[in-house]
């Protein structure tokens, strides 16, 4: 039985994760961490991670990048694995995550959906075949409450594509103030915000007289919750290192 603590437990995703765990028999929520401190289920909720009286087996974080310093400190001090599912990390924060993984197990991905991670692998394959001849644009759509743009998932997709191209491309986020033809070295990134869109991602390969589009659409937040819980159960007992969805898939 994997004992899981949830950071951001009182938020929308935290509550969905708690509900997913309640329906499983291989894990349980031992504690929640949230600034509001509201207890809404049969586990205690604390305002700080250091207030947890008993060490959990794993912590799932679906809160805010500002929680990262305390989580990394707590994880390293207590040898507790971390599943980091929050988006909006800076390059410096991502470097801190990588550094911490030398001491503790850390599961980090921009998107916990199995389907999205399959999309990334399909994008890699398509890039190997089409990348030199096709222009590549990434369009992501999310609800009107999302604060970061482009999405972490769009960045993950773009970085995977660029890696296949020897990191020879540059990301272009805005073209309205430049009047010139599209450069061959560009990967376009476009963010749409509106309504209650959970998360849509399109990868457009535009060539001469033909267009290929790879798409993924999330219809509820449960796809991310299920992925994060699977990651937590997978991570429990693992040695120090930086893990991603590809590692979970291989073990499955």
C-alpha positions as CSV (number, residue, x, y, z in Angstrom):
1,X,0.0,0.0,0.0
2,X,1.6,3.2,-1.2
3,X,1.0,6.1,1.2
4,X,0.6,9.3,-0.8
5,X,0.6,13.0,0.3
6,X,-1.0,15.5,-2.1
7,X,0.3,19.1,-2.4
8,X,-2.4,21.4,-3.6
9,X,-4.9,19.0,-2.1
10,X,-7.8,21.5,-1.9
11,X,-7.5,22.6,-5.5
12,X,-9.4,21.1,-8.4
13,X,-6.7,18.7,-9.4
14,X,-6.0,17.8,-5.8
15,X,-9.6,16.8,-5.2
16,X,-9.7,14.8,-8.4
17,X,-6.5,12.9,-7.4
18,X,-7.9,12.2,-4.0
19,X,-11.0,10.8,-5.6
20,X,-9.0,8.6,-8.0
21,X,-6.9,7.2,-5.1
22,X,-10.1,6.5,-3.0
23,X,-11.2,4.1,-5.8
24,X,-7.9,2.1,-5.8
25,X,-6.7,-0.6,-3.4
26,X,-2.9,-0.2,-4.0
27,X,-2.6,3.3,-2.5
28,X,-4.1,5.7,0.0
29,X,-3.9,9.4,0.8
30,X,-2.2,9.9,4.1
31,X,-2.1,13.7,4.1
32,X,-2.9,16.8,2.1
33,X,-0.9,20.0,1.9
34,X,-2.7,23.2,1.0
35,X,-2.5,26.8,2.1
36,X,-6.3,26.9,2.7
37,X,-6.0,23.9,5.1
38,X,-9.6,22.7,4.4
39,X,-10.3,19.1,5.4
40,X,-12.9,17.7,3.0
41,X,-12.1,13.9,3.2
42,X,-10.9,11.4,5.7
43,X,-7.3,12.5,5.6
44,X,-5.7,15.6,7.4
45,X,-4.7,18.7,5.4
46,X,-1.8,20.7,6.5
47,X,-0.7,24.2,5.4
48,X,3.0,23.3,5.0
49,X,4.7,20.1,3.9
50,X,7.0,20.2,6.9
51,X,3.9,20.0,9.2
52,X,3.2,16.4,8.1
53,X,3.7,14.3,11.2
54,X,4.5,11.0,9.4
55,X,6.7,10.5,6.3
56,X,4.7,9.6,3.2
57,X,5.9,7.1,0.7
58,X,5.5,9.6,-2.2
59,X,4.3,13.2,-2.6
60,X,2.2,14.2,-5.7
61,X,2.4,17.9,-6.4
62,X,-0.3,19.6,-8.4
63,X,-0.1,23.1,-6.9
64,X,2.1,26.0,-8.0
65,X,5.9,26.4,-8.9
66,X,6.3,28.5,-5.7
67,X,5.9,25.3,-3.7
68,X,9.0,23.7,-5.3
69,X,11.7,24.9,-2.9
70,X,10.0,23.4,0.2
71,X,9.1,20.2,-1.7
72,X,12.7,19.7,-2.8
73,X,14.0,20.4,0.6
74,X,11.6,18.1,2.3
75,X,12.2,15.4,-0.2
76,X,15.9,15.5,0.2
77,X,15.8,15.8,4.0
78,X,13.5,12.8,4.4
79,X,14.3,10.7,1.3
80,X,10.8,11.0,0.0
81,X,10.1,10.6,-3.8
82,X,8.3,13.4,-5.6
83,X,5.9,13.3,-8.5
84,X,6.0,16.9,-9.9
85,X,3.0,17.5,-12.1
86,X,2.8,21.3,-11.8
87,X,3.4,23.4,-15.0
88,X,5.0,26.8,-15.4
89,X,8.5,26.0,-14.1
90,X,11.3,28.3,-15.2
91,X,14.6,26.9,-16.7
92,X,16.2,27.6,-13.3
93,X,13.6,25.6,-11.5
94,X,13.9,22.7,-13.9
95,X,17.6,22.7,-13.3
96,X,16.8,22.5,-9.5
97,X,14.6,19.5,-10.2
98,X,17.3,17.7,-12.2
99,X,19.8,18.4,-9.4
100,X,17.5,17.0,-6.7
101,X,17.0,13.8,-8.7
102,X,20.7,12.9,-8.0
103,X,19.6,12.4,-4.3
104,X,16.0,11.3,-4.5
105,X,13.6,9.7,-7.1
106,X,11.8,12.5,-9.0
107,X,9.0,11.9,-11.6
108,X,8.8,15.0,-13.8
109,X,6.8,15.5,-17.0
110,X,4.9,18.5,-18.4
111,X,1.8,16.2,-18.9
112,X,0.7,13.2,-17.0
113,X,-1.6,11.9,-19.8
114,X,-0.6,8.6,-21.4
115,X,-2.1,9.8,-24.6
116,X,0.0,13.0,-24.7
117,X,3.2,11.1,-24.1
118,X,2.3,8.8,-27.0
119,X,1.6,11.9,-29.1
120,X,5.2,13.1,-28.3
121,X,6.6,9.8,-29.5
122,X,4.5,10.0,-32.7
123,X,5.7,13.6,-33.2
124,X,9.3,12.4,-32.9
125,X,8.7,9.7,-35.6
126,X,7.0,12.1,-37.9
127,X,9.8,14.6,-37.5
128,X,12.4,12.0,-38.4
129,X,10.5,11.5,-41.7
130,X,9.1,15.0,-42.5
131,X,11.2,17.4,-40.5
132,X,13.5,18.6,-43.2
133,X,10.8,19.3,-45.7
134,X,7.8,20.4,-43.7
135,X,7.1,23.5,-41.6
136,X,6.1,22.6,-38.0
137,X,3.6,24.6,-35.9
138,X,2.2,23.7,-32.5
139,X,-1.2,24.9,-31.4
140,X,-2.5,24.5,-27.8
141,X,-5.9,25.3,-26.3
142,X,-6.7,25.6,-22.6
143,X,-9.4,27.1,-20.3
144,X,-9.5,30.8,-19.6
145,X,-8.1,30.3,-16.0
146,X,-4.7,28.9,-17.2
147,X,-1.9,31.3,-16.3
148,X,1.1,30.1,-18.3
149,X,1.4,30.2,-22.0
150,X,2.5,28.3,-24.0
151,X,1.5,25.3,-22.0
152,X,4.2,23.1,-20.5
153,X,3.0,20.3,-22.8
154,X,3.5,22.4,-25.9
155,X,7.0,23.1,-24.8
156,X,7.6,19.4,-24.1
157,X,6.4,18.6,-27.6
158,X,8.5,21.4,-29.2
159,X,11.6,20.3,-27.3
160,X,11.1,16.7,-28.4
161,X,10.7,17.7,-32.0
162,X,13.7,20.0,-31.9
163,X,15.8,17.3,-30.3
164,X,15.1,15.1,-33.4
165,X,16.3,18.0,-35.5
166,X,19.6,18.4,-33.7
167,X,18.2,21.5,-31.8
168,X,18.5,23.5,-35.0
169,X,15.2,25.2,-34.7
170,X,14.0,28.2,-32.7
171,X,10.6,28.7,-31.1
172,X,8.6,31.6,-32.4
173,X,5.7,32.7,-30.2
174,X,4.6,35.9,-31.8
175,X,4.6,37.1,-35.4
176,X,2.2,40.1,-35.4
177,X,5.0,42.7,-35.2
178,X,7.2,41.2,-37.9
179,X,6.4,41.5,-41.6
180,X,8.4,38.8,-43.3
181,X,8.2,35.3,-44.6
182,X,8.3,32.4,-42.2
183,X,11.9,31.3,-41.5
184,X,12.9,27.7,-42.3
185,X,14.4,27.5,-38.8
186,X,11.1,28.2,-36.9
187,X,8.8,26.1,-34.8
188,X,5.7,28.1,-34.3
189,X,4.0,28.0,-30.8
190,X,0.4,29.3,-30.5
191,X,-1.7,29.5,-27.3
192,X,-5.5,29.8,-27.2
193,X,-7.3,30.5,-24.0
194,X,-11.1,30.2,-23.5
195,X,-14.0,28.7,-21.8
196,X,-13.5,25.4,-20.0
197,X,-11.2,23.7,-22.5
198,X,-9.3,21.0,-20.5
199,X,-6.4,20.7,-23.0
200,X,-6.1,20.3,-26.8
201,X,-2.7,20.0,-28.6
202,X,-2.2,20.0,-32.4
203,X,1.1,19.4,-34.1
204,X,0.9,20.6,-37.7
205,X,3.4,19.4,-40.4
206,X,2.8,21.7,-43.4
207,X,4.5,20.7,-46.6
208,X,4.1,21.4,-50.3
209,X,0.4,20.7,-51.2
210,X,-0.2,18.5,-48.1
211,X,-0.7,18.9,-44.4
212,X,-0.4,16.3,-41.6
213,X,-1.8,17.0,-38.2
214,X,-1.3,15.0,-35.0
215,X,-3.8,15.9,-32.3
216,X,-4.7,15.1,-28.7
217,X,-7.8,16.3,-26.8
218,X,-8.3,15.8,-23.1
219,X,-12.0,15.7,-22.1
220,X,-11.5,15.8,-18.3
221,X,-8.8,16.4,-15.7
222,X,-9.1,12.7,-14.7
223,X,-6.6,11.7,-17.4
224,X,-3.9,13.7,-15.6
225,X,-5.0,12.5,-12.2
226,X,-4.8,8.8,-13.2
227,X,-1.4,9.4,-14.7
228,X,0.0,11.1,-11.6
229,X,-1.3,8.3,-9.3
230,X,0.2,5.7,-11.5
231,X,3.5,7.6,-11.4
232,X,3.4,7.7,-7.6
233,X,2.8,4.0,-7.2
234,X,5.6,3.4,-9.8
235,X,8.0,5.7,-8.0
236,X,7.7,4.3,-4.5
237,X,10.8,2.4,-3.7
238,X,12.8,3.5,-6.8
239,X,16.4,4.6,-6.5
240,X,17.3,8.2,-7.0
241,X,17.0,9.5,-10.5
242,X,14.9,11.6,-12.9
243,X,11.9,9.5,-14.2
244,X,9.3,10.3,-16.9
245,X,6.3,8.7,-18.4
246,X,8.4,6.7,-20.8
247,X,10.0,4.9,-17.8
248,X,6.5,4.0,-16.4
249,X,5.4,2.7,-19.8
250,X,8.5,0.5,-20.2
251,X,7.9,-1.1,-16.8
252,X,4.3,-1.7,-17.6
